[in-house]
Amino acid sequence: LVFLAISSGFVYYGLFKTISTKKAILVILGLTVLSLVIEYGGLVSGFPYGEFSYTNLAGPKIFGVLPISVGLAWPPLVIGSYFLFQKESYSQLQQFFYPVLFLVSLDLIIDPAAIRFGLWIWENGGSYFGVPIQNYFGWLLSGIAGVWLVEKILSEENFEVNHWVYFAILVNVTFWVGFLLSRGFSFLI
């Protein structure tokens, strides 16, 4: 939780420097609520990610199943991914779908690492380092919902991106890749 709070803090700082205070608060609260609703639905129904459960390493849980850490982990990744692809050279379609695909690609690193770290357990495992392929379709759907929400809130906003909004991506990729490499994990196997 400390790691997530610190990395989220930098991203949120960058967000407040990039867009208006009101819209930054709407983005943060909207993504936090969305992440908790989607994750809770996934935990109790198996949709959209597949059947899994969090271990106690994920931190304190809401309703005994949903770690509060979810509300700190996912929103900064969506924010960083969204702003990473807001370039004038990209079409509106690219500005929407590139962040979604980038989120899925981030989870190709995060999920295998989190399993090795012991944060959650898949009921039936899967073909990609123990992760079911359905999980990545779930990330595609949740990514579409998250990017859509940010896009709706910022549709009329003009901004110059502050570099701190990317911090969560850099920290997460560095942390999880470093963790996997320290455990002798190879994506080539």
Backbone as ProteinMPNN parsed JSONL, in Angstrom:
{"seq_chain_A": "LVFLAISSGFVYYGLFKTISTKKAILVILGLTVLSLVIEYGGLVSGFPYGEFSYTNLAGPKIFGVLPISVGLAWPPLVIGSYFLFQKESYSQLQQFFYPVLFLVSLDLIIDPAAIRFGLWIWENGGSYFGVPIQNYFGWLLSGIAGVWLVEKILSEENFEVNHWVYFAILVNVTFWVGFLLSRGFSFLI", "coords_chain_A": {"N_chain_A": [[0.821, -1.205, 0.0], [1.983, 1.213, 0.704], [3.902, 1.582, -1.311], [2.136, 1.77, -3.53], [0.64, 4.025, -2.795], [2.589, 6.048, -2.795], [3.561, 6.011, -5.491], [1.157, 6.53, -6.804], [0.623, 9.034, -5.79], [2.548, 10.684, -7.065], [1.683, 10.471, -9.715], [-0.894, 11.554, -9.518], [-0.231, 14.121, -8.698], [1.037, 15.033, -11.054], [-1.188, 14.905, -12.712], [-2.869, 16.898, -11.635], [-1.29, 19.05, -12.31], [-1.563, 19.003, -15.006], [-4.247, 19.114, -15.882], [-7.408, 20.781, -15.102], [-8.258, 21.328, -11.633], [-10.809, 20.455, -10.792], [-11.521, 18.63, -12.839], [-9.407, 16.838, -12.589], [-9.907, 15.738, -10.068], [-12.37, 14.519, -10.653], [-11.527, 12.591, -12.562], [-9.765, 10.989, -11.008], [-11.447, 10.09, -8.866], [-13.512, 8.919, -10.383], [-12.155, 6.858, -11.829], [-11.187, 5.381, -9.678], [-13.537, 4.456, -8.374], [-14.657, 3.06, -10.548], [-12.671, 1.074, -10.941], [-12.857, -0.384, -8.55], [-15.52, -1.301, -8.649], [-15.58, -2.846, -11.044], [-13.592, -4.751, -10.418], [-14.62, -5.942, -8.087], [-16.982, -7.044, -9.118], [-15.799, -8.842, -10.89], [-14.499, -10.547, -9.101], [-16.612, -11.799, -7.726], [-18.125, -12.907, -9.739], [-16.518, -13.929, -11.776], [-16.348, -12.719, -14.197], [-14.972, -9.894, -15.773], [-12.498, -11.168, -15.941], [-11.924, -13.829, -15.252], [-11.841, -16.603, -12.945], [-10.558, -15.891, -9.835], [-8.728, -15.174, -6.812], [-7.754, -12.929, -4.222], [-4.845, -12.939, -2.174], [-3.858, -12.563, 1.289], [-1.651, -10.949, 1.138], [-2.23, -8.869, -0.551], [-3.32, -6.894, 0.916], [-5.609, -5.048, 3.151], [-9.104, -5.9, 2.886], [-12.161, -5.099, 1.219], [-15.447, -6.062, 1.885], [-14.43, -8.54, 2.402], [-13.194, -9.656, 0.167], [-12.202, -7.892, -1.779], [-9.352, -6.139, -2.269], [-8.351, -2.984, -0.966], [-6.24, -1.892, -2.215], [-6.557, -2.111, -4.938], [-7.941, 0.144, -5.763], [-5.922, 1.98, -5.668], [-4.002, 1.044, -7.399], [-4.835, 0.577, -10.144], [-6.06, 3.016, -11.308], [-3.848, 5.001, -11.645], [-2.358, 3.686, -13.635], [-4.101, 3.694, -15.809], [-4.387, 6.458, -16.182], [-1.702, 7.246, -16.783], [-1.28, 5.689, -19.107], [-3.263, 6.721, -20.778], [-2.472, 9.468, -21.15], [0.014, 9.085, -22.285], [-0.447, 8.548, -24.945], [-1.661, 10.767, -26.083], [-1.223, 12.462, -28.509], [-0.824, 14.873, -31.062], [-0.237, 13.861, -33.545], [-1.517, 11.461, -33.663], [-4.545, 9.835, -34.599], [-7.972, 10.286, -33.467], [-9.038, 7.777, -32.948], [-6.705, 6.239, -32.599], [-5.681, 7.575, -30.351], [-7.489, 6.714, -28.515], [-7.527, 3.83, -28.582], [-4.81, 2.981, -28.45], [-3.914, 3.546, -25.742], [-5.55, 1.66, -24.42], [-4.685, -0.821, -25.459], [-2.068, -0.661, -24.593], [-2.419, -0.8, -21.818], [-3.268, -3.471, -21.594], [-0.931, -4.7, -22.439], [0.767, -3.951, -20.35], [-0.29, -5.515, -18.325], [0.533, -7.982, -19.152], [2.991, -8.178, -18.068], [2.594, -7.507, -15.352], [0.692, -9.369, -14.257], [1.811, -12.116, -14.378], [3.982, -11.609, -12.678], [2.745, -10.795, -10.287], [1.466, -13.117, -9.558], [3.654, -14.777, -9.028], [4.636, -13.328, -6.907], [2.68, -13.744, -5.108], [0.261, -12.378, -4.761], [-2.29, -12.843, -5.825], [-4.414, -15.614, -6.784], [-5.115, -17.752, -9.402], [-7.957, -19.661, -10.16], [-8.101, -21.765, -12.067], [-5.762, -21.456, -13.387], [-3.758, -20.823, -16.315], [-2.715, -20.525, -19.777], [-0.729, -18.634, -20.234], [1.912, -18.212, -18.515], [0.604, -19.154, -16.253], [-1.648, -17.587, -16.189], [-4.969, -17.086, -17.172], [-6.113, -16.639, -20.529], [-8.478, -15.262, -20.76], [-8.298, -13.271, -18.836], [-6.854, -11.222, -20.054], [-8.576, -10.37, -22.03], [-10.449, -9.356, -20.329], [-8.961, -7.213, -19.263], [-8.814, -5.735, -21.573], [-11.517, -4.982, -21.902], [-11.998, -3.601, -19.434], [-10.051, -1.669, -19.717], [-11.004, -0.263, -21.95], [-13.309, 0.821, -20.775], [-12.14, 2.422, -18.746], [-10.453, 4.228, -20.196], [-12.389, 5.39, -21.809], [-13.901, 6.718, -19.839], [-12.017, 8.629, -18.862], [-11.603, 10.028, -21.241], [-14.193, 11.092, -21.687], [-14.461, 12.818, -19.489], [-12.4, 14.601, -20.016], [-12.967, 15.687, -22.488], [-13.316, 18.347, -23.429], [-11.115, 19.629, -22.556], [-8.103, 21.463, -22.648], [-4.685, 20.774, -22.622], [-1.3, 20.606, -21.432], [0.825, 18.058, -21.099], [2.057, 16.999, -17.99], [5.069, 15.554, -16.979], [4.986, 13.826, -14.739], [2.68, 12.29, -14.819], [3.236, 9.937, -16.029], [4.604, 8.412, -14.277], [3.674, 6.157, -12.765], [3.616, 4.126, -14.647], [6.323, 3.813, -15.381], [7.435, 3.137, -12.849], [5.956, 0.811, -12.152], [6.516, -1.003, -14.278], [9.311, -1.162, -14.057], [9.57, -2.129, -11.393], [8.098, -4.633, -11.442], [9.272, -6.076, -13.591], [11.903, -6.123, -12.675], [11.478, -7.602, -10.313], [10.645, -10.078, -11.4], [12.923, -10.806, -12.922], [14.785, -11.01, -10.867], [13.938, -13.337, -9.736], [14.63, -15.223, -11.521], [12.991, -15.48, -13.694], [11.891, -15.792, -17.045], [10.613, -14.313, -19.929], [10.937, -15.539, -22.268], [10.662, -18.216, -22.126]], "CA_chain_A": [[0.0, 0.0, 0.0], [2.867, 2.374, 0.74], [4.426, 1.7, -2.674], [1.056, 2.254, -4.385], [0.281, 5.388, -2.401], [3.64, 6.959, -3.245], [3.561, 6.124, -6.953], [-0.1, 7.199, -7.174], [0.757, 10.446, -5.439], [3.281, 11.369, -8.128], [0.818, 10.524, -10.895], [-1.967, 12.508, -9.249], [0.404, 15.44, -8.74], [1.17, 15.371, -12.471], [-2.527, 15.106, -13.266], [-3.309, 18.229, -11.21], [-0.495, 20.021, -13.057], [-1.895, 18.865, -16.423], [-5.64, 19.496, -16.138], [-8.025, 21.551, -14.023], [-8.441, 20.627, -10.357], [-12.121, 19.793, -10.804], [-11.48, 17.456, -13.719], [-8.461, 15.871, -12.015], [-10.643, 15.032, -9.009], [-13.344, 13.637, -11.322], [-10.798, 11.46, -13.162], [-9.266, 10.113, -9.936], [-12.585, 9.437, -8.205], [-14.205, 8.07, -11.362], [-11.365, 5.643, -12.084], [-11.118, 4.589, -8.445], [-14.827, 3.767, -8.229], [-14.772, 2.093, -11.654], [-11.776, -0.059, -10.694], [-13.393, -1.192, -7.45], [-16.757, -1.951, -9.11], [-15.224, -3.898, -12.009], [-12.838, -5.809, -9.738], [-15.535, -6.668, -7.202], [-17.817, -7.863, -10.001], [-14.976, -9.942, -11.382], [-14.213, -11.494, -8.017], [-17.794, -12.577, -7.336], [-18.764, -13.563, -10.884], [-15.558, -14.495, -12.722], [-16.347, -11.893, -15.405], [-14.489, -10.255, -17.093], [-11.118, -11.655, -15.915], [-11.797, -15.243, -14.923], [-11.997, -16.848, -11.508], [-9.341, -15.716, -9.059], [-8.926, -14.583, -5.49], [-6.592, -12.246, -3.665], [-4.299, -13.442, -0.916], [-3.733, -11.51, 2.303], [-0.545, -10.055, 0.78], [-2.762, -7.731, -1.299], [-3.726, -5.862, 1.867], [-6.965, -5.095, 3.704], [-10.116, -6.154, 1.85], [-13.543, -4.651, 1.339], [-16.363, -7.206, 1.768], [-13.666, -9.758, 2.589], [-12.618, -10.189, -1.08], [-11.667, -6.845, -2.661], [-8.33, -5.319, -1.611], [-8.439, -1.548, -1.233], [-5.093, -1.552, -3.061], [-7.02, -2.032, -6.332], [-8.284, 1.541, -6.005], [-4.686, 2.748, -5.804], [-3.127, 0.457, -8.422], [-5.298, 0.659, -11.524], [-6.252, 4.366, -11.86], [-2.646, 5.637, -12.188], [-1.963, 3.033, -14.884], [-4.995, 4.213, -16.858], [-4.029, 7.864, -16.406], [-0.426, 7.281, -17.488], [-1.468, 5.134, -20.454], [-4.065, 7.678, -21.557], [-1.687, 10.639, -21.544], [1.135, 8.657, -23.107], [-0.83, 8.488, -26.358], [-2.392, 11.961, -26.498], [-0.332, 13.21, -29.387], [-1.532, 15.429, -32.217], [0.034, 13.04, -34.729], [-2.401, 10.288, -33.62], [-5.97, 10.066, -34.826], [-8.78, 10.091, -32.263], [-9.135, 6.337, -32.732], [-5.426, 5.823, -32.031], [-5.591, 8.142, -29.01], [-8.356, 5.929, -27.641], [-7.197, 2.405, -28.483], [-3.428, 2.732, -28.035], [-3.832, 3.383, -24.282], [-6.206, 0.404, -24.034], [-3.757, -1.915, -25.788], [-0.906, -0.518, -23.718], [-2.822, -1.347, -20.512], [-3.229, -4.933, -21.704], [0.481, -5.111, -22.498], [1.305, -3.822, -18.993], [-0.711, -6.661, -17.524], [1.326, -9.142, -19.559], [4.112, -8.191, -17.13], [2.134, -7.43, -13.963], [-0.01, -10.555, -13.766], [2.721, -13.214, -14.025], [4.79, -11.218, -11.525], [1.899, -10.787, -9.09], [1.249, -14.519, -9.181], [4.893, -15.227, -8.384], [4.753, -12.596, -5.652], [1.67, -14.308, -4.222], [-0.819, -11.428, -4.493], [-3.557, -13.485, -6.138], [-4.364, -17.002, -7.252], [-6.117, -18.114, -10.414], [-8.586, -20.94, -9.824], [-7.754, -22.791, -13.05], [-4.53, -21.123, -14.088], [-3.909, -20.491, -17.717], [-1.626, -20.878, -20.679], [0.308, -17.617, -20.248], [2.575, -18.162, -17.215], [-0.381, -19.414, -15.21], [-2.739, -16.612, -16.275], [-5.89, -17.423, -18.256], [-6.224, -15.657, -21.61], [-9.671, -14.456, -20.469], [-7.872, -12.111, -18.051], [-6.409, -10.145, -20.935], [-9.801, -9.831, -22.623], [-11.007, -8.54, -19.252], [-8.213, -5.966, -19.233], [-9.237, -4.989, -22.755], [-12.823, -4.375, -21.594], [-11.863, -2.601, -18.368], [-9.269, -0.581, -20.297], [-11.931, 0.535, -22.766], [-14.158, 1.576, -19.846], [-11.328, 3.441, -18.088], [-10.04, 5.253, -21.159], [-13.616, 6.103, -22.185], [-14.239, 7.626, -18.739], [-11.075, 9.748, -18.899], [-11.904, 10.786, -22.464], [-15.443, 11.842, -21.471], [-14.208, 13.906, -18.536], [-11.447, 15.564, -20.581], [-13.297, 15.945, -23.893], [-13.194, 19.763, -23.782], [-9.964, 20.154, -21.804], [-6.824, 21.671, -23.327], [-3.662, 20.515, -21.617], [0.07, 20.263, -21.748], [1.035, 16.941, -20.182], [3.147, 17.035, -17.031], [5.756, 14.256, -17.047], [4.712, 12.967, -13.594], [1.543, 11.383, -15.055], [3.765, 8.662, -16.526], [5.411, 7.818, -13.217], [3.18, 4.827, -12.377], [4.014, 3.161, -15.673], [7.76, 3.586, -15.205], [7.68, 2.443, -11.585], [5.382, -0.534, -12.201], [7.273, -1.85, -15.195], [10.623, -1.383, -13.452], [9.423, -2.979, -10.217], [7.67, -5.999, -11.741], [10.297, -6.734, -14.407], [13.002, -6.384, -11.759], [11.081, -8.702, -9.443], [10.677, -11.328, -12.174], [14.309, -11.142, -13.256], [15.445, -11.446, -9.636], [13.456, -14.686, -9.445], [15.056, -16.096, -12.6], [11.89, -15.619, -14.64], [12.161, -15.336, -18.403], [9.447, -14.28, -20.816], [11.277, -16.294, -23.462], [10.424, -19.64, -21.907]], "C_chain_A": [[0.86, 1.262, 0.0], [3.43, 2.64, -0.654], [3.359, 2.286, -3.6], [0.679, 3.694, -4.067], [1.314, 6.396, -2.898], [3.607, 7.122, -4.758], [2.281, 6.803, -7.447], [-0.004, 8.692, -6.907], [1.485, 11.244, -6.51], [2.415, 11.522, -9.383], [-0.272, 11.565, -10.69], [-1.435, 13.943, -9.217], [0.527, 15.908, -10.196], [-0.169, 15.642, -13.124], [-3.048, 16.497, -12.896], [-2.533, 19.335, -11.909], [-0.879, 20.047, -14.548], [-3.294, 19.386, -16.749], [-6.199, 20.271, -14.948], [-8.242, 20.689, -12.781], [-9.742, 19.836, -10.349], [-12.088, 18.526, -11.651], [-10.497, 16.402, -13.22], [-9.151, 15.065, -10.921], [-11.663, 14.076, -9.616], [-12.674, 12.41, -11.926], [-10.369, 10.484, -12.071], [-10.414, 9.363, -9.273], [-13.315, 8.484, -9.145], [-13.471, 6.764, -11.619], [-11.259, 4.759, -10.843], [-12.401, 3.791, -8.25], [-14.978, 2.704, -9.307], [-13.902, 0.867, -11.394], [-12.33, -0.976, -9.61], [-14.657, -1.943, -7.871], [-16.442, -3.103, -10.057], [-14.537, -5.06, -11.298], [-13.745, -6.627, -8.812], [-16.452, -7.578, -8.025], [-17.057, -9.06, -10.533], [-14.699, -10.996, -10.326], [-15.417, -12.374, -7.68], [-18.417, -13.337, -8.499], [-17.8, -14.289, -11.818], [-15.491, -13.716, -14.025], [-15.871, -10.498, -15.056], [-13.142, -10.992, -17.1], [-10.964, -13.166, -15.826], [-11.851, -15.383, -13.41], [-10.647, -16.809, -10.797], [-9.709, -15.177, -7.688], [-7.624, -13.964, -5.023], [-6.143, -12.93, -2.388], [-4.236, -12.27, 0.071], [-2.582, -10.546, 2.016], [-1.027, -8.803, 0.048], [-3.273, -6.627, -0.38], [-5.153, -6.021, 2.34], [-8.016, -5.16, 2.595], [-11.476, -5.576, 2.229], [-14.42, -5.875, 1.091], [-15.624, -8.548, 1.845], [-13.015, -10.318, 1.334], [-11.854, -9.154, -1.908], [-10.639, -5.978, -1.927], [-8.496, -3.839, -1.959], [-7.301, -1.099, -2.142], [-5.482, -1.45, -4.54], [-7.333, -0.586, -6.698], [-7.086, 2.462, -6.106], [-3.844, 2.292, -6.994], [-3.565, 0.766, -9.849], [-5.456, 2.084, -12.049], [-4.979, 5.044, -12.375], [-2.153, 4.994, -13.492], [-2.813, 3.528, -16.047], [-4.614, 5.653, -17.2], [-2.728, 7.958, -17.206], [-0.545, 6.785, -18.919], [-2.234, 6.109, -21.339], [-3.189, 8.824, -22.065], [-0.488, 10.295, -22.406], [0.817, 8.737, -24.603], [-1.688, 9.666, -26.814], [-1.468, 12.872, -27.29], [-1.124, 13.67, -30.61], [-1.342, 14.579, -33.464], [-0.84, 11.78, -34.773], [-3.838, 10.695, -33.902], [-6.723, 9.873, -33.514], [-8.908, 8.617, -31.925], [-7.847, 5.798, -32.107], [-5.267, 6.337, -30.598], [-6.468, 7.382, -28.023], [-7.838, 4.505, -27.467], [-5.741, 2.111, -28.124], [-3.293, 2.636, -26.514], [-4.454, 2.073, -23.8], [-5.266, -0.771, -24.285], [-2.504, -1.857, -24.921], [-1.207, -1.06, -22.326], [-2.776, -2.876, -20.523], [-1.782, -5.41, -21.716], [1.159, -4.962, -21.128], [0.936, -5.037, -18.156], [-0.014, -7.952, -17.952], [2.562, -9.282, -18.673], [3.598, -8.324, -15.689], [1.546, -8.744, -13.474], [0.914, -11.73, -13.468], [3.575, -12.886, -12.788], [3.973, -11.267, -10.239], [1.573, -12.202, -8.616], [2.49, -15.048, -8.46], [5.096, -14.572, -7.024], [3.745, -13.108, -4.624], [0.529, -13.368, -3.888], [-2.202, -11.987, -4.801], [-3.331, -14.847, -6.741], [-5.479, -17.205, -8.261], [-6.649, -19.5, -10.088], [-8.124, -22.054, -10.765], [-6.461, -22.499, -13.796], [-4.787, -20.767, -15.538], [-2.645, -20.762, -18.491], [-0.495, -19.844, -20.712], [0.868, -17.455, -18.839], [1.584, -18.291, -16.066], [-1.573, -18.481, -15.216], [-3.667, -17.012, -17.423], [-5.986, -16.287, -19.278], [-7.433, -14.747, -21.381], [-9.309, -13.198, -19.682], [-7.517, -10.936, -18.948], [-7.575, -9.565, -21.733], [-10.52, -8.954, -21.595], [-10.3, -7.198, -19.146], [-8.554, -5.103, -20.439], [-10.554, -4.27, -22.468], [-12.707, -3.304, -20.516], [-11.037, -1.409, -18.854], [-10.123, 0.329, -21.166], [-12.796, 1.401, -21.85], [-13.362, 2.709, -19.185], [-10.926, 4.572, -19.012], [-11.249, 6.059, -21.617], [-13.985, 7.125, -21.111], [-13.321, 8.847, -18.741], [-11.368, 10.634, -20.098], [-13.16, 11.639, -22.285], [-15.214, 13.028, -20.542], [-13.342, 14.994, -19.16], [-11.779, 16.013, -21.988], [-13.119, 17.406, -24.314], [-11.97, 20.415, -23.132], [-8.752, 20.309, -22.729], [-5.733, 21.504, -22.279], [-2.299, 20.322, -22.246], [0.476, 19.244, -20.692], [2.262, 17.164, -19.302], [3.759, 15.64, -16.959], [5.446, 13.319, -15.883], [3.538, 12.019, -13.829], [2.007, 10.021, -15.564], [4.462, 7.845, -15.442], [4.972, 6.401, -12.859], [3.606, 3.767, -13.384], [5.492, 2.81, -15.5], [8.038, 2.757, -13.953], [7.162, 1.013, -11.629], [6.183, -1.465, -13.103], [8.647, -2.171, -14.595], [10.537, -2.353, -12.277], [9.12, -4.417, -10.597], [8.668, -6.745, -12.615], [11.501, -7.066, -13.524], [12.712, -7.55, -10.827], [11.184, -10.034, -10.189], [12.104, -11.747, -12.501], [15.066, -11.621, -12.016], [15.056, -12.855, -9.231], [13.795, -15.676, -10.556], [13.988, -16.333, -13.654], [12.301, -15.095, -16.001], [10.889, -15.399, -19.226], [9.7, -15.091, -22.088], [10.995, -17.775, -23.326], [8.998, -19.987, -22.22]], "O_chain_A": [[0.508, 2.259, -0.629], [3.437, 3.778, -1.123], [3.647, 3.2, -4.373], [0.428, 4.489, -4.972], [0.955, 7.475, -3.368], [3.623, 8.246, -5.259], [2.323, 7.571, -8.409], [-0.484, 9.51, -7.692], [1.082, 12.362, -6.83], [2.418, 12.571, -10.027], [-0.545, 12.367, -11.583], [-2.114, 14.87, -9.66], [0.165, 17.038, -10.526], [-0.277, 16.508, -13.992], [-3.604, 17.197, -13.743], [-3.05, 20.438, -12.087], [-0.557, 20.998, -15.259], [-3.495, 20.027, -17.78], [-5.542, 20.398, -13.914], [-8.389, 19.47, -12.876], [-9.765, 18.675, -9.943], [-12.57, 17.476, -11.227], [-10.723, 15.207, -13.406], [-8.997, 13.845, -10.855], [-11.808, 12.946, -9.148], [-13.199, 11.302, -11.814], [-10.589, 9.279, -12.197], [-10.362, 8.141, -9.134], [-13.691, 7.379, -8.754], [-14.078, 5.693, -11.629], [-11.243, 3.532, -10.948], [-12.356, 2.588, -7.99], [-15.379, 1.576, -9.019], [-14.347, -0.261, -11.605], [-12.28, -2.199, -9.738], [-14.844, -3.098, -7.49], [-16.968, -4.204, -9.899], [-14.863, -6.221, -11.547], [-13.648, -7.853, -8.761], [-16.669, -8.737, -7.672], [-17.6, -10.161, -10.621], [-14.667, -12.191, -10.619], [-15.259, -13.558, -7.382], [-19.154, -14.3, -8.287], [-18.216, -15.169, -12.572], [-14.658, -14.02, -14.879], [-16.36, -9.948, -14.069], [-12.684, -11.403, -18.166], [-9.962, -13.714, -16.286], [-11.901, -14.388, -12.687], [-9.732, -17.573, -11.105], [-10.847, -14.779, -7.439], [-6.536, -14.416, -5.381], [-6.959, -13.436, -1.618], [-4.529, -11.129, -0.286], [-2.533, -9.452, 2.58], [-0.327, -7.791, 0.021], [-3.621, -5.543, -0.847], [-5.834, -6.985, 1.993], [-7.857, -4.573, 1.525], [-11.874, -5.569, 3.394], [-14.151, -6.646, 0.17], [-16.144, -9.572, 1.4], [-12.346, -11.349, 1.404], [-10.951, -9.515, -2.662], [-11.003, -5.177, -1.067], [-8.752, -3.491, -3.111], [-7.387, -0.043, -2.77], [-4.803, -0.771, -5.309], [-7.03, -0.14, -7.804], [-7.206, 3.594, -6.573], [-3.06, 3.072, -7.535], [-2.747, 1.173, -10.674], [-5.015, 2.351, -13.167], [-5.016, 5.623, -13.461], [-1.597, 5.678, -14.351], [-2.301, 3.755, -17.143], [-4.53, 6.017, -18.373], [-2.667, 8.678, -18.203], [0.017, 7.381, -19.838], [-1.893, 6.3, -22.507], [-3.167, 9.115, -23.261], [-0.021, 11.132, -23.18], [1.707, 8.965, -25.423], [-2.374, 9.568, -27.831], [-1.002, 13.902, -26.803], [-1.981, 12.948, -31.121], [-2.198, 14.577, -34.348], [-0.9, 11.104, -35.8], [-4.287, 11.766, -33.493], [-6.163, 9.348, -32.552], [-8.889, 8.242, -30.753], [-7.901, 4.987, -31.183], [-4.773, 5.616, -29.731], [-6.212, 7.409, -26.819], [-7.72, 4.02, -26.342], [-5.469, 1.065, -27.535], [-2.619, 1.728, -26.028], [-3.941, 1.447, -22.872], [-5.079, -1.619, -23.412], [-1.947, -2.894, -24.559], [-0.356, -1.707, -21.715], [-2.301, -3.496, -19.572], [-1.447, -6.407, -21.077], [2.03, -5.76, -20.783], [1.747, -5.531, -17.373], [0.021, -8.915, -17.187], [3.116, -10.374, -18.542], [4.096, -9.139, -14.911], [1.874, -9.19, -12.374], [0.815, -12.303, -12.383], [3.855, -13.757, -11.964], [4.464, -11.733, -9.211], [1.425, -12.448, -7.419], [2.385, -15.687, -7.413], [5.652, -15.175, -6.106], [3.929, -12.929, -3.42], [-0.114, -13.524, -2.85], [-3.176, -11.652, -4.126], [-2.225, -15.196, -7.152], [-6.637, -16.872, -8.006], [-5.88, -20.409, -9.776], [-7.796, -23.153, -10.319], [-6.105, -23.215, -14.733], [-5.911, -20.45, -15.925], [-1.631, -21.176, -17.931], [0.6, -20.159, -21.179], [0.358, -16.654, -18.055], [1.71, -17.623, -15.039], [-2.43, -18.571, -14.336], [-3.198, -17.252, -18.535], [-5.942, -15.112, -18.914], [-7.407, -13.58, -21.772], [-9.953, -12.162, -19.849], [-7.841, -9.79, -18.638], [-7.556, -8.383, -22.077], [-11.123, -7.939, -21.945], [-10.944, -6.165, -18.963], [-8.58, -3.876, -20.34], [-10.69, -3.082, -22.76], [-13.259, -2.214, -20.667], [-11.289, -0.272, -18.453], [-9.981, 1.551, -21.123], [-12.993, 2.585, -22.121], [-13.858, 3.83, -19.077], [-11.043, 5.744, -18.654], [-11.154, 7.273, -21.796], [-14.339, 8.261, -21.427], [-13.796, 9.977, -18.632], [-11.378, 11.86, -19.979], [-13.177, 12.798, -22.698], [-15.723, 14.121, -20.791], [-13.525, 16.176, -18.87], [-10.955, 16.663, -22.632], [-12.795, 17.664, -25.473], [-11.827, 21.637, -23.168], [-8.421, 19.402, -23.493], [-5.845, 22.033, -21.173], [-2.161, 19.936, -23.406], [0.467, 19.555, -19.501], [3.35, 17.473, -19.789], [3.032, 14.65, -16.886], [5.629, 12.11, -16.024], [3.406, 11.032, -13.106], [1.244, 9.056, -15.529], [4.862, 6.705, -15.681], [5.819, 5.528, -12.668], [3.921, 2.638, -13.008], [5.857, 1.634, -15.476], [8.793, 1.786, -14.001], [7.854, 0.093, -11.191], [6.489, -2.593, -12.719], [9.089, -3.319, -14.626], [11.334, -3.285, -12.175], [9.801, -5.333, -10.136], [8.893, -7.936, -12.403], [12.054, -8.162, -13.612], [13.58, -8.386, -10.575], [11.744, -11.0, -9.671], [12.453, -12.921, -12.37], [15.891, -12.53, -12.103], [15.77, -13.5, -8.462], [13.325, -16.814, -10.553], [14.077, -17.289, -14.425], [12.981, -14.074, -16.102], [10.179, -16.404, -19.223], [8.789, -15.303, -22.887], [11.08, -18.515, -24.306], [8.602, -21.146, -22.096]]}, "name": "protein", "num_of_chains": 1, "seq": "LVFLAISSGFVYYGLFKTISTKKAILVILGLTVLSLVIEYGGLVSGFPYGEFSYTNLAGPKIFGVLPISVGLAWPPLVIGSYFLFQKESYSQLQQFFYPVLFLVSLDLIIDPAAIRFGLWIWENGGSYFGVPIQNYFGWLLSGIAGVWLVEKILSEENFEVNHWVYFAILVNVTFWVGFLLSRGFSFLI"}
